[in-house]
């Protein structure tokens, strides 16, 4: 099955894209997300992140699980079910990553090989060019989230149009900005 992967700078942007994909209700269209610590925080609603400065603040008292689930459901709608299955996968060369959906098994298989080359190959299988893998890793480190959608070929245009409507982060712009800040990939 084909896979399209898009990168979003914030969990909220990725959640909006997941909701749009799920709203298509097309058979065989499966969204999955991948990110770092902020994705887990977003799911758990434990940390608030200032969208302007990126400053992370611990929420004073964790809410009970039922309250957290209700808040998450109210906050992100359809993505709540996907994030409920969020797990941590250690990917060689990338460290711990939070993943939900079919990406967990895809990356677990790559991580099981314990070779960084295998992990890069797994990202390439997600439609990420090998030269962009370090850019994705840096974006994850900064709190970004990747959304990978696998789908039957007959749904390609609907998936592409839906993902385009949620404005993923343009990779050339991210690369230029990170490099201006001293990142060298």
Secondary structure as GFF3:
##gff-version 3
##sequence-region A 1 185
A	DSSP	beta_strand	2	8	.	.	.	ID=ss1
A	DSSP	alpha_helix	11	23	.	.	.	ID=ss2
A	DSSP	beta_strand	30	35	.	.	.	ID=ss3
A	DSSP	alpha_helix	37	44	.	.	.	ID=ss4
A	DSSP	beta_strand	47	49	.	.	.	ID=ss5
A	DSSP	beta_strand	56	58	.	.	.	ID=ss6
A	DSSP	alpha_helix	65	76	.	.	.	ID=ss7
A	DSSP	alpha_helix	79	84	.	.	.	ID=ss8
A	DSSP	beta_strand	87	91	.	.	.	ID=ss9
A	DSSP	beta_strand	95	100	.	.	.	ID=ss10
A	DSSP	alpha_helix	103	112	.	.	.	ID=ss11
A	DSSP	alpha_helix	116	125	.	.	.	ID=ss12
A	DSSP	three_ten_helix	130	132	.	.	.	ID=ss13
A	DSSP	alpha_helix	133	141	.	.	.	ID=ss14
A	DSSP	beta_strand	145	151	.	.	.	ID=ss15
A	DSSP	three_ten_helix	153	155	.	.	.	ID=ss16
A	DSSP	alpha_helix	156	165	.	.	.	ID=ss17
A	DSSP	alpha_helix	171	180	.	.	.	ID=ss18
###
